[in-house]
Amino acid sequence: MNGPLFAAAELSFGRHHGRLELPTDRPALIAGPNGSGKTTLVDGILRTVFGFNRRSPDDRRLADARRPWNEGRPFRSTVRIIRDGTAYEWDRDHETDEVRVVDSRGTVVFEGTANAGARSSSDREYWNLVRRLFGVADLDAYARTALVSQGRLLSGTDFDAGLLRLADGGHARWQEARRRIEARHRELTREPISPDQRRLGRDRELETVRAELADVRTRRDAARSAVESRTATAERLSEVEAKIGLRQDDLAADETRRLRLLERARLDAEIADARQRWEHLVDLRNDLEEAKREVDEAEKLCATFAAAADLPDDLPARATEIRAAWQEISRLSGDLDRARPVLNAPDLTPWIGGILGIGGLLAAAGLWLGWAAGPWFWTLALVGLALLGIGMAELRARRASLAATGEQAEGAGARRDELTRRVAGLLEGVPGAGTLDAAGLEELLGQYDRRRSAENRRDAARARRSEIMRRIEKAGEAQDRPGRDLHRLVADAGRRLTGLEDQRRALVDEQDGAADDAPLSARAVEQRLDATRNEIEELRRERDHLRIALDRTTRSVGDLVRLEERTKELERRRAEIESTVAALRTAHTLLRDGYDEFRDQDEARLVAAVSGHLEGLGEPPLGPFRTEAGLEAPTVGLSRRRLPFDSPELSHGQRHLVMLAVRLGAADFLSLDAPAAPLIVDEPFAHLDDRHAAQVWNLLRDIAVHRQVIITTQEEDLLERLGVAATIRLAGDEVAATTGGSS
């Protein structure tokens, strides 16, 4: 048989547990009532190989439903598979998807994880093994090729789409050929194989070879030029090395000149510093003598003002307050003198009383005469009233003025007494305080200022003398002569200055003896040194480049031969790849253009396979199966008539036979160029009478000669009438294996 065989299975899957044997030389009949677990049994065998796709929600739900009903049993299956005389023990743990495959020689063919939804390297190895044995690598592909389900035959099947889907085998081979051409083309170049495709993102072999060829040609041309310029490079290198030697001699001579000039500059700087130190010490000596004279003079002057020593130290501040108090006392005395006449003036109240009396009489007389003699006397009443008002106002103003003047005089007297006591307190301790007046105070202030001035001058002279002594001490420390007096420091500084000047004169005499040193200044020597160094650096860079070039030309003689050979090799490789790319594009075009003709031939093979199974079925016999108008409009022969594939004139059983023949023919067609996987047919006898069921049984038995056939059915009475014994009979919760054959 051209394909794998399921020989045995040991299941712990759903309701099933235990081991069962399957025949490999005749159809395997799995019989049992509806709900006895026939589909679960077949699914357990197939899932051992193909597993559950953990990424699919439907598969995850189905895996939960297929767990062993007895919770104490592990969820795993083992299937014995035979292919080309080699037996394989195929074990899968459905909980972890761990798979172990061992052949009849005891060799572990595969061991690891095999998840239908994963694509790791281990998974790819497993699915390649499955593809080699079964021709397909997933359960959906198996269902399209070798799993004939009753539900997919009659329950709303779209015949046209179904037939087109069944022809997918030839189309898949065409697609595979096209994919291989396109994959090979993508390996060779990033350019698209056809206008409807896009250019790839990175270079492939052709672009890499072209880039390498361009690089090799560039290096070959450089090698040729290097070989041709080798003699000129060697001559130039000798010339540059000679120039470097000469310029290094010049550099050494200029370095000697520079050192001499630096020494001279150093001596000049030290002489200037020594002169500055000597002059500084001389100045300190003069300053010290002058400061001593100033201290003596200031102390003598302070002695002349010994009489003013009893004056208090805060006399200026007291004098300021005393002057202000005397001014205030003088002002207050003036105010008292001006207030005294006012307070001592005669009392004018009787006069004001007289005015009030006269005004009252005039007012009373005017009012009486006005009522008695006539209105002209009202004027006299008004004059009297006016005199009354004036008298009253003057009386009030006089009394208020006298009261205010009295209060002011009383306050001024109290303030003058207070200030007098304050002045007496400020004059306490001042010589002649009892008779001191403004002139005497100013005289005392003059004595105080002259004494303070003499003391300040003395203190300043002493501070200057101390500062000079500190500077002298610091100068001694600076000359590493601490503790020496000023005269010895001056002498030491003078001797150092004289010694440095003698060294400079000797150095100048030595430099003047060299004829080439006289015209050059230190700046000119530095400029010559910089220019010489830059020239030497440029010559060294040129020498290094020339050495590299000379070394390259030495190696280029051998490299040129190698690069010439590599260029020819790459040109040959480029030509081969370009030729292959052109051939692949031509093949792709021819494959695309010839696909219609290829598909027609493929469909003819499919139709022939379907007709081969359909002819002889039915009463009257059905067939042949034809597609004159294409797969979209297939027809079936019946009593010398051609009926459409889905004609209502076909009975339910006839349509079942036609669809079964289509699926069986498609399975045979799809296994022409691939391993014939075990054909699993679900309920092939449904909707059939005994005569037609016998025809289907004979057809499946004939197919079992070339590939394994596994049949599931609940028609146990029909099997008895046909004289066929079930290989496996399912009843209740147990699997019952039989050894009886089928006839």
C-alpha positions in Angstrom: 0.0 0.0 0.0 1.2 3.5 -0.9 0.7 5.2 2.5 0.6 4.8 6.3 -1.5 2.3 8.1 -3.1 2.7 11.6 -2.4 -0.8 13.0 -3.4 -0.3 16.7 -4.3 2.3 19.2 -4.3 2.6 23.0 -6.5 5.4 24.1 -7.3 7.4 27.2 -9.5 9.8 25.3 -13.1 10.8 26.2 -15.1 7.7 27.0 -12.6 5.4 25.5 -9.8 3.6 27.3 -7.8 0.4 26.5 -6.1 -1.0 23.4 -7.7 -2.0 20.1 -6.3 -3.5 16.9 -7.1 -2.3 13.3 -6.8 -4.5 10.2 -4.5 -3.3 7.5 -5.5 -5.7 4.7 -9.3 -5.1 4.6 -11.7 -2.3 5.7 -11.8 -1.6 9.4 -15.5 -1.4 10.5 -16.3 0.6 13.7 -19.9 -0.1 14.5 -22.1 1.2 17.3 -25.3 3.1 18.0 -25.6 6.8 17.7 -23.7 8.4 20.6 -21.5 5.4 21.3 -18.3 7.3 20.6 -17.4 6.4 17.0 -16.4 9.9 16.1 -14.5 10.3 19.4 -12.6 7.1 18.7 -11.5 8.2 15.2 -10.7 11.7 16.6 -8.5 10.1 19.3 -6.5 8.3 16.6 -6.1 11.4 14.4 -5.3 13.8 17.4 -2.5 11.5 18.5 -0.8 12.5 15.3 -2.1 16.0 14.6 -2.9 17.2 18.2 -5.1 20.2 19.2 -4.3 23.7 18.0 -4.1 25.5 21.3 -4.4 28.9 19.6 -7.8 27.9 18.3 -10.7 28.5 20.7 -12.7 25.7 19.0 -9.9 23.3 19.5 -9.4 24.3 23.1 -13.1 23.7 23.8 -12.9 20.3 22.0 -9.8 19.3 23.9 -11.7 20.0 27.2 -14.6 17.8 25.9 -12.2 15.0 25.0 -10.6 14.6 28.4 -11.0 11.1 29.9 -14.4 10.6 31.6 -12.6 8.8 34.4 -10.7 11.7 36.0 -8.0 9.3 37.3 -6.8 8.5 33.9 -4.0 10.5 32.0 -5.1 12.4 28.9 -2.8 10.7 26.4 -2.9 8.3 23.4 -0.6 5.9 21.7 -1.0 4.8 18.0 0.9 2.1 16.1 1.6 3.3 12.5 3.1 1.2 9.7 4.7 2.8 6.7 6.8 0.9 4.0 7.4 -2.0 6.4 8.5 0.2 9.3 6.4 0.4 12.5 6.2 3.5 14.6 4.9 3.8 18.2 3.4 7.2 18.3 2.7 8.5 21.8 1.2 12.0 22.7 0.4 13.6 26.0 -2.6 15.8 25.2 -2.0 17.9 28.4 1.5 19.0 27.4 1.7 18.1 23.7 4.8 16.1 24.4 5.3 13.6 21.6 7.6 10.6 21.4 7.9 8.6 18.2 10.0 5.4 18.2 10.5 3.1 15.2 10.5 -0.7 15.2 14.3 -0.7 15.6 14.0 1.2 18.9 15.3 4.4 17.4 13.7 7.6 18.7 12.6 9.4 15.6 11.2 12.4 17.5 10.9 13.5 21.0 9.7 16.9 22.1 6.8 19.3 22.0 4.5 19.3 18.9 1.8 22.0 19.2 -0.3 22.4 16.1 -0.4 26.2 16.6 3.3 26.7 17.2 6.1 27.1 14.7 9.3 26.6 16.7 12.3 24.7 15.2 11.2 21.6 17.2 7.7 21.9 15.9 8.9 22.2 12.3 10.9 19.1 12.7 7.8 17.2 13.9 5.5 18.5 11.1 8.1 17.6 8.5 8.0 14.0 9.8 4.2 14.0 9.7 4.2 15.4 6.1 6.7 12.7 5.0 4.5 9.9 6.4 1.0 11.2 5.7 1.4 13.7 2.8 -0.3 16.5 4.9 0.8 18.3 8.0 -2.5 19.5 9.6 -5.8 18.0 10.4 -7.7 20.4 8.1 -5.7 19.2 5.1 -6.4 15.6 6.2 -10.1 16.4 6.3 -10.0 17.7 2.8 -8.2 14.7 1.4 -8.9 11.5 3.3 -11.7 12.1 5.9 -15.1 11.7 4.3 -17.7 13.0 6.8 -21.4 12.4 6.2 -22.2 15.9 7.3 -20.0 17.3 4.7 -21.7 15.2 2.0 -25.4 16.2 2.4 -25.9 19.0 4.9 -26.0 22.1 2.8 -23.0 21.4 0.7 -22.2 24.0 -2.0 -21.4 21.5 -4.8 -19.7 24.0 -7.1 -17.5 25.4 -4.3 -16.9 21.8 -3.0 -15.7 20.6 -6.4 -13.4 23.6 -6.8 -12.1 23.0 -3.4 -11.5 19.3 -4.2 -9.5 20.3 -7.3 -7.2 22.1 -5.0 -4.7 19.3 -5.2 -3.5 20.1 -8.7 -3.8 23.8 -8.0 -1.7 23.3 -4.8 1.0 21.7 -6.9 0.9 24.6 -9.3 1.0 27.0 -6.4 3.9 25.0 -4.9 5.8 25.2 -8.2 5.2 28.9 -8.4 6.2 29.4 -4.8 9.4 27.5 -5.3 10.2 29.6 -8.4 9.4 32.9 -6.5 11.4 31.7 -3.4 14.4 30.8 -5.5 14.1 34.2 -7.3 14.0 36.0 -3.9 17.1 34.1 -2.9 18.9 35.4 -5.9 17.8 39.0 -6.3 15.7 41.7 -4.6 14.1 42.7 -7.9 10.5 41.5 -8.3 9.8 38.5 -10.6 6.7 40.1 -12.0 5.4 43.7 -12.3 2.7 43.1 -9.7 5.2 42.4 -7.0 7.3 44.8 -5.0 11.0 45.2 -4.7 12.5 43.5 -1.6 14.0 45.6 1.1 17.6 44.2 1.3 20.1 42.9 -1.2 20.2 39.3 -2.3 22.9 37.1 -3.9 22.9 38.9 -7.3 23.2 42.4 -5.7 25.8 41.1 -3.3 27.8 39.6 -6.2 27.5 42.8 -8.2 28.6 45.0 -5.3 31.6 42.6 -4.6 32.5 42.6 -8.3 32.5 46.5 -8.3 34.7 46.5 -5.2 37.1 43.9 -6.6 37.4 45.8 -9.9 38.2 49.0 -8.0 40.9 47.2 -5.9 42.2 45.5 -9.1 42.6 48.9 -10.8 44.3 50.3 -7.7 46.7 47.4 -7.7 47.5 47.9 -11.3 48.2 51.6 -10.7 50.3 50.8 -7.6 52.5 48.3 -9.5 53.0 50.9 -12.3 54.0 53.7 -9.8 56.3 51.5 -7.6 59.7 52.9 -8.9 58.6 56.6 -8.6 57.3 55.9 -5.1 60.7 54.4 -4.0 62.7 57.4 -5.4 60.4 59.9 -3.7 60.7 57.9 -0.4 64.5 58.2 -0.5 64.3 62.0 -1.3 61.8 62.5 1.6 63.9 60.6 4.1 67.0 62.7 3.1 65.0 65.9 3.6 63.9 64.7 7.0 67.5 64.2 8.1 68.5 67.7 7.0 65.6 69.3 8.7 66.2 67.4 11.9 69.8 68.8 12.0 68.4 72.3 11.5 65.9 71.6 14.3 68.7 70.5 16.7 70.7 73.7 16.0 67.7 75.9 16.5 66.9 74.1 19.7 70.4 74.9 21.0 69.9 78.6 20.1 66.5 78.6 21.8 68.0 77.1 25.0 70.7 79.8 25.1 68.1 82.5 24.6 65.9 81.0 27.3 68.8 80.9 29.7 69.5 84.6 28.9 65.8 85.4 29.4 65.8 83.5 32.7 68.8 85.5 34.0 67.1 88.8 32.9 64.0 87.8 34.8 66.0 86.8 37.9 68.1 90.0 37.7 64.9 92.1 37.5 63.5 90.2 40.4 66.7 90.6 42.5 66.9 94.3 41.7 63.3 94.7 42.7 63.9 92.9 46.0 67.0 95.0 46.7 65.2 98.2 45.9 62.3 97.1 48.0 64.6 96.5 51.0 66.3 99.9 50.5 62.8 101.5 50.4 61.9 99.6 53.6 65.0 100.8 55.3 64.3 104.4 54.4 60.6 104.1 55.4 61.6 102.6 58.7 64.0 105.5 59.5 61.3 108.0 58.5 58.6 106.2 60.6 60.9 106.2 63.7 61.4 110.0 63.3 57.6 110.5 63.0 57.0 108.4 66.2 59.5 110.5 68.1 58.0 113.8 66.9 54.5 112.7 67.7 55.4 111.5 71.2 57.0 114.9 71.9 53.9 116.7 70.6 51.7 114.6 72.9 53.8 115.5 75.9 53.0 119.3 75.3 49.3 118.6 75.6 49.5 116.7 78.9 47.3 119.5 80.6 44.4 118.5 78.3 44.6 114.9 79.5 41.8 115.6 82.1 39.2 116.4 79.5 36.7 113.6 79.1 36.9 111.5 75.9 33.3 112.2 75.0 33.7 116.0 75.2 32.8 116.6 71.5 29.5 114.7 72.0 28.8 116.5 75.2 29.6 119.9 73.6 27.1 119.2 70.9 24.3 118.5 73.4 25.3 121.5 75.6 25.2 123.9 72.7 21.7 122.6 71.7 20.5 122.9 75.3 21.9 126.4 75.7 20.1 127.5 72.5 16.8 125.9 73.7 17.2 127.6 77.1 17.8 131.0 75.4 14.7 130.5 73.2 12.5 129.5 76.2 13.7 132.5 78.2 12.7 134.8 75.3 9.2 133.2 75.3 8.8 133.8 79.0 9.9 137.4 78.7 7.3 137.9 76.0 4.5 136.2 77.9 5.1 138.1 81.2 3.6 141.5 80.0 0.5 139.8 78.7 -0.1 138.0 82.0 0.7 141.2 84.0 -1.6 143.5 81.8 -4.7 145.2 83.6 -8.0 143.4 83.5 -10.3 144.8 80.8 -13.3 142.8 82.0 -15.1 146.0 83.5 -14.9 147.8 80.2 -16.4 144.9 78.4 -19.1 144.8 81.1 -20.0 148.4 80.4 -20.3 147.7 76.7 -22.6 144.9 77.5 -24.7 147.1 79.7 -25.0 149.9 77.2 -25.9 147.4 74.5 -28.6 145.9 76.7 -30.2 149.3 77.5 -30.2 150.3 73.8 -31.8 147.0 72.8 -34.5 147.3 75.5 -35.3 150.9 74.7 -35.5 150.3 71.0 -37.8 147.3 71.5 -40.1 149.3 73.8 -40.2 152.4 71.6 -40.7 150.3 68.5 -43.8 148.8 69.9 -45.0 152.1 71.3 -43.8 154.9 69.0 -43.3 153.2 65.7 -41.0 151.1 63.7 -38.2 153.6 63.3 -37.0 152.8 66.8 -36.3 149.1 65.7 -32.8 150.4 64.5 -31.9 151.4 68.0 -32.8 147.9 69.2 -30.6 146.3 66.5 -27.6 148.5 67.5 -28.1 147.5 71.1 -28.2 143.8 70.1 -25.0 144.2 68.1 -23.1 145.8 71.0 -24.3 142.9 73.2 -22.8 140.3 70.7 -19.5 142.1 70.3 -19.1 142.4 74.0 -19.8 138.7 74.6 -17.3 137.6 71.9 -14.5 139.8 73.1 -15.1 138.6 76.7 -14.7 134.9 75.6 -11.6 135.6 73.4 -9.8 137.5 76.2 -10.4 134.8 78.7 -9.1 132.0 76.2 -6.0 134.1 75.3 -5.0 134.5 78.9 -5.5 130.8 79.6 -3.3 129.7 76.6 -0.5 132.2 77.5 -0.5 131.0 81.1 -0.1 127.4 80.0 2.7 128.2 77.5 4.6 130.2 80.1 4.3 127.4 82.7 5.5 124.7 80.1 8.4 126.9 79.0 9.6 127.5 82.6 9.5 123.7 83.3 11.4 122.9 80.1 14.1 125.6 80.9 14.6 124.1 84.3 15.0 120.6 82.9 17.5 121.8 80.3 19.5 123.7 83.0 19.8 120.4 85.0 20.8 118.5 81.8 23.6 121.0 81.1 24.9 120.7 84.6 25.0 117.0 84.3 26.9 117.2 80.9 29.5 119.7 82.4 30.2 117.3 85.3 33.9 116.4 85.2 34.8 119.2 82.9 37.4 121.6 84.3 35.9 125.1 85.2 32.4 123.8 84.7 31.0 126.3 87.2 32.0 129.4 85.2 32.1 127.8 81.7 30.4 129.7 78.9 30.2 129.3 75.1 33.7 130.8 74.5 35.2 128.7 77.3 33.6 125.6 75.8 35.0 126.3 72.4 38.5 126.8 74.0 38.2 123.4 75.7 37.1 121.8 72.4 40.2 123.3 70.7 42.5 121.8 73.4 40.7 118.5 73.0 41.1 118.4 69.2 44.8 119.3 69.4 45.5 116.6 71.9 43.5 113.9 69.9 45.3 115.0 66.7 48.7 114.5 68.4 47.6 111.1 69.7 46.3 110.0 66.3 49.5 111.1 64.6 51.5 109.2 67.2 49.3 106.1 66.8 49.6 106.3 63.0 53.4 106.6 63.2 53.6 103.6 65.5 51.3 101.5 63.2 53.4 102.5 60.2 56.6 101.5 62.0 55.0 98.1 63.0 53.8 97.5 59.4 57.3 98.3 58.1 58.8 95.9 60.6 56.3 93.2 59.5 57.3 93.8 55.8 60.9 93.5 56.8 60.3 90.2 58.5 58.3 89.0 55.5 61.2 90.1 53.2 63.6 88.1 55.3 61.5 85.0 55.0 61.2 85.5 51.3 65.0 85.5 51.0 65.4 82.5 53.3 67.0 84.9 55.9 64.5 84.9 58.7 65.5 86.8 61.8 68.2 88.9 60.1 68.1 92.6 60.6 67.4 95.0 57.7 71.0 96.1 57.0 72.1 92.4 56.6 69.1 91.7 54.3 70.0 94.7 52.1 73.6 93.5 51.9 72.5 89.9 51.0 70.2 91.3 48.2 72.9 93.5 46.8 75.4 90.6 46.7 72.8 88.3 44.8 72.1 91.1 42.3 75.8 91.6 41.6 76.3 87.8 41.1 73.4 87.5 38.6 74.6 90.5 36.6 78.1 88.9 36.4 76.5 85.6 35.1 74.5 87.6 32.5 77.6 89.5 31.3 79.5 86.1 30.9 76.5 84.6 28.9 76.3 87.6 26.7 80.0 87.5 26.0 79.6 83.8 25.1 76.6 84.3 22.7 78.3 87.3 21.1 81.1 85.0 20.2 78.8 82.9 17.9 78.4 84.6 14.6 75.1 83.0 13.6 73.3 83.8 17.0 73.6 87.6 16.9 71.0 88.4 14.3 68.3 86.1 15.8 65.8 87.1 18.5 64.0 84.6 20.7 60.8 85.1 18.7 62.6 84.5 15.4 64.1 81.3 16.8 60.7 80.1 18.0 59.1 80.8 14.6 61.9 78.9 12.9 61.5 76.0 15.2 57.7 75.8 14.6 58.2 76.1 10.8 60.9 73.3 10.9 58.7 71.0 13.1 55.7 71.5 10.8 57.9 70.7 7.7 59.3 67.6 9.4 55.8 66.5 10.3 54.6 67.0 6.8 57.6 65.0 5.5 57.0 62.2 7.9 53.3 61.9 6.9 54.4 61.8 3.3 57.1 59.2 4.2 54.5 57.1 6.0 52.1 57.3 3.0 54.9 56.4 0.6 56.0 53.4 2.8 52.4 52.2 2.9 52.1 52.7 -0.9 55.4 51.0 -1.5 54.4 48.1 0.8 51.1 47.9 -1.0 52.7 47.9 -4.4 55.0 45.1 -3.2 52.0 43.1 -2.2 50.0 44.3 -5.2 52.1 42.2 -7.6 50.6 39.1 -6.0 47.3 40.7 -5.2 46.8 41.8 -8.9 46.9 38.1 -10.0 44.5 37.1 -7.3 42.2 40.1 -8.0 42.2 39.3 -11.7 41.2 35.7 -11.0 38.5 36.9 -8.5 37.1 39.3 -11.0 36.7 36.6 -13.6 35.1 34.3 -11.0 32.7 37.0 -9.9 31.8 37.9 -13.5 31.2 34.3 -14.2 29.0 34.0 -11.1 27.1 37.1 -11.9 26.4 35.8 -15.4 25.2 32.5 -14.0 22.9 34.2 -11.5 21.6 36.6 -14.1 21.0 33.7 -16.4 19.2 31.8 -13.6 17.1 34.9 -12.7 16.1 35.3 -16.4 15.2 31.6 -16.6 13.2 31.8 -13.4 11.3 34.8 -14.7 10.7 33.0 -18.0 9.5 29.9 -16.1 7.3 32.1 -13.9 5.7 33.7 -17.0 5.3 30.3 -18.7 3.8 28.8 -15.5 1.4 31.7 -15.2 0.4 31.6 -18.9 0.1 27.8 -19.0 -1.8 27.5 -15.8 -5.3 27.3 -17.5 -4.1 24.4 -19.7 -2.5 22.7 -16.7 -5.7 23.1 -14.6 -7.8 21.6 -17.4 -5.6 18.5 -17.4 -5.8 18.4 -13.6 -9.5 18.6 -13.6 -9.8 15.9 -16.2 -7.8 13.6 -13.8 -10.2 14.5 -11.0 -13.3 13.8 -13.1 -11.9 10.5 -14.2 -11.3 9.5 -10.6 -14.8 10.4 -9.6 -16.3 8.6 -12.6 -14.3 5.5 -11.8 -16.0 5.2 -8.4 -19.5 6.4 -9.5 -20.0 3.9 -12.4 -21.8 0.8 -11.3 -23.4 2.5 -8.3 -27.1 3.0 -8.1 -30.1 1.2 -9.7 -30.3 2.1 -12.5 -26.5 2.7 -12.6 -25.2 6.2 -12.3 -22.5 7.7 -14.5 -20.4 8.7 -16.1 -19.6 11.9 -14.2 -18.8 14.8 -16.6 -18.0 18.5 -16.6 -18.4 19.7 -20.2 -19.1 23.2 -18.9 -16.4 23.1 -16.2 -16.5 22.3 -12.5 -19.2 24.9 -12.0 -21.8 22.7 -13.9 -21.1 19.0 -13.4 -23.5 16.4 -14.7 -24.3 12.8 -13.9 -25.5 10.1 -16.3 -28.8 8.4 -15.4 -30.8 6.1 -17.8 -29.1 7.7 -20.8 -29.8 11.2 -19.6 -27.5 13.9 -18.3 -28.7 15.4 -15.1 -27.2 18.4 -13.2 -25.2 17.6 -10.2 -27.9 18.9 -7.8 -31.0 17.9 -10.0 -34.2 17.3 -7.9 -34.7 14.2 -10.1 -32.0 12.5 -8.2 -33.3 10.8 -5.1 -31.8 11.4 -1.7 -29.9 8.1 -1.8 -28.7 8.8 -5.4 -27.3 12.2 -4.3 -25.6 10.4 -1.4 -24.0 8.0 -3.8 -22.9 10.8 -6.1 -21.3 12.8 -3.3 -19.7 9.8 -1.8 -18.2 9.0 -5.2 -17.0 12.6 -5.5 -15.3 12.5 -2.2 -13.7 9.1 -2.8 -12.5 10.1 -6.2 -11.1 13.4 -4.8 -9.2 11.4 -2.2 -7.7 9.1 -4.8 -6.9 12.1 -7.0 -5.2 14.0 -4.2 -3.0 10.9 -3.4 -1.7 10.4 -6.9 1.5 12.2 -6.2 1.5 11.9 -2.4 1.2 9.2 0.3 -2.3 7.7 0.4 -3.3 8.5 4.0 -5.8 6.1 5.6 -9.3 6.8 4.2 -11.8 7.4 7.0 -15.5 7.2 5.8 -18.3 8.3 8.2 -21.7 6.6 7.7 -21.3 5.6 4.0 -24.5 3.5 4.2 -26.8 6.2 5.4 -30.0 6.8 3.3 -29.2 3.6 1.2 -31.2 0.4 0.8 -29.5 -3.0 1.0 -28.7 -3.2 -2.7 -27.0 0.2 -2.8 -25.3 -0.4 0.6 -23.8 -3.6 -0.9 -22.5 -1.6 -3.9 -20.8 0.9 -1.6 -19.3 -1.8 0.6 -17.9 -3.6 -2.5 -16.4 -0.2 -3.6 -14.8 0.5 -0.3 -13.5 -3.1 -0.1 -11.8 -2.6 -3.5 -10.3 0.7 -2.4 -8.9 -1.1 0.7 -6.6 -3.1 -1.6 -4.6 0.1 -2.3 -5.0 2.1 0.9 -6.3 1.6 4.4 -10.0 2.2 4.8 -11.7 2.9 8.2 -15.5 2.9 8.2 -17.8 4.1 11.0 -21.5 3.2 10.9 -24.5 2.8 13.1 -26.2 0.5 10.6 -25.5 -2.8 12.5 -28.6 -4.5 11.2 -27.5 -3.6 7.7 -24.1 -5.2 8.3 -25.8 -8.4 9.4 -27.9 -8.5 6.3 -24.8 -7.9 4.2 -23.0 -10.6 6.1 -20.2 -8.3 7.3 -18.8 -8.4 10.8 -17.7 -5.3 12.6 -14.0 -5.0 13.5 -14.8 -2.9 16.6 -18.2 -2.8 18.2 -19.0 0.1 20.5 -21.6 -0.4 23.2 -22.0 1.8 26.3 -18.8 3.1 27.9 -16.5 0.3 26.8 -14.6 -0.5 23.6 -15.2 -4.0 22.4 -12.6 -5.3 19.9 -13.5 -8.2 17.6 -11.3 -10.5 15.6 -14.0 -11.5 13.1 -13.3 -10.6 9.5 -15.5 -9.1 6.8 -16.5 -10.8 3.6 
